[in-house]
Amino acid sequence: MAIVRTPQALYTATQVRELDRRAIEDHGIGGYALMQRAGAAGFRLLRLRWPGARRIVVQCGGGNNGGDGLVIARLAREAGLEVAVGLARDPNELGGAAAQAWSDWATAGGDAASLAAIDPAGVDVVVDALLGTGLDRPVQGPVAAAIARINASGRPALAIDIPSGLEADTGAVLGDAVRADATITFIGAKRGLYTGAAPDFTGPIFLDDLDVPATVFDDPGPVVRSLTATEAVARLPWRHPAAHKGDAGHVLVIGGNHGFAGAARLAGETALRAGAGLVTVATRAEHAPPMAAARPELMARGVEDPAHELPELAEGASALAVGPGLGRDAWAQAVLAFALEVRGIPRVVDADALNLLARGTHAAGLGPDDVVTPHPGEAGRLLHADTAAVQADRFAAVEGLRERLGCSVVLKGAGSLVAPATGGVYLLPCALGAMAVGGMGDVLTGAIAALAAQGTAPADAALCGAWLHAAAGARLARAHGGISVLPGDMAAAIAALRAYPRDA
């Protein structure tokens, strides 16, 4: 058995079914043997997480997920626990490995009641083995009622393979879903467990490969990859001991419309902390003096006529960031028009620059050397869809944006997704509600722009910038606790990670 907390390969439900098939047909591992391994792994985790549990309820569906639950019930009974089993269908209607699991449970003296007859309120742990990865429509009827009772019980819940009610490919909730305190998933990690609404329902996720041979995982087809610290660190640019400021790149940040100077400053300060040698911030004239006074390292320049004043500032820049605090007025439109005419350097486009893009036809000005960093609302506007549609399938959304815009895309949110222009999709397996604070996106923009300015390929800058952003937020949350992490604290945390990245 190998339990992994952060798997690198994330699969669709169809791909995992193919992995199952290979294990069974190509390697002669019987379907019930896999089910027994899954049940044993689930029971081990239950004992590890809740060692004092004495009374458990196992709610079982009518398929293989329910069979896993029946194996857990049998093992728990053999260990001396008091076990009540709810079953979604007549035992005589079970087929395949699930029928064998029922037979072994019944032979051991176990029985089952209907789902409705089981009250989970008075037990120590509830095992959710109702629905697996095949769910493709909203839950209803007795299963929906059972999910509601589990959630209302106030008892800790262990989800088997996936919390019932979650869609395995997208992380969307199909009607209602079990709010688990831990989830154990098998053979291949389902990509929907790590993004969308899923982090509110999974608890900590554990992957058990059920000891299937490594060759099972050969050539499964395109997979989403979680970006590990090791991969990110390997792509970060490093500053040589004899380097001077010109070697470390020059970022031009354009933004900070009336009343929004803070956004441009956050992006600029983060760019410095992430390694840029020089940072110019082009902002409204009223913001430049106080910005320079508060952070003299930033070359703050007042700009009121973008078409005539920005070309000089762009000379010598090695990356451009546009959007933080930009607004949507005529000044903002002139800024974006200029930014989209700049050629030869990477551009990071965020915030209201994206909203302006969504209004018009400017997107044709983007290309593979550019990065966009939308949140779900901005992504929806760019795709001419609503936010709910983006969140319902974040993988389709990020790939759709890459195809439409022709550049690298960072789709922000719980389980941020990065679709590099060079191909593939990566997931940042970090859902941190403490980072849900205005200004966090400006920090991300500055980090990506800084890495691009230092010579990192834009696609890698998107990946590494997103990783630095997530890792810095997690570090601050661990160090200081509290309900939120301040964007103003992020730049220093990112600088520390640039110096000591393996501490992430």
ABEGO torsion letter per residue (X at the ends): XBBBABBABBBBAAAAAAAAAAAAAAAGBBAAAAAAAAAAAAAAAAAAABAABABBBBBBBABAAAAAAAAAAAAAAAAGBBBBBBBABBAAABBEAAAAAAAAAAAAGBBBBBAAABBAAABABBBBAABBAABABBBBEAAAAAAAAAAAAGBBBBBBGBBBGBBAAAGBBBGBBBBBABBBBBGBBBAAAABEAAAAAAEBBBBBAGGBBAAAABGAEBBBBBBBAAAAAAABBBBBAABBAAAAEBBBBBEGBBGAAAAAAAAAAAAAAAGBABBBBBBBAAAAAAAAAABAABBBBBBABAAAAAAAAABGBABBBBGBGAEABAAAAAAAAAAAABBGBBBBBBEAAAAAAAABAAAAABBAABBBBBBAAAAAAAAGBBAAAAAABAAAAAAAAAAAAGBBBBBBEBGBBBBBAAEEBBBBBBBBAAABBBGAAAAAAAAAAAAAAAGBBAAAAAAAAAAAAAAAAAAAAAAAEEABBBAAAAAAAAAAAAABAAAX
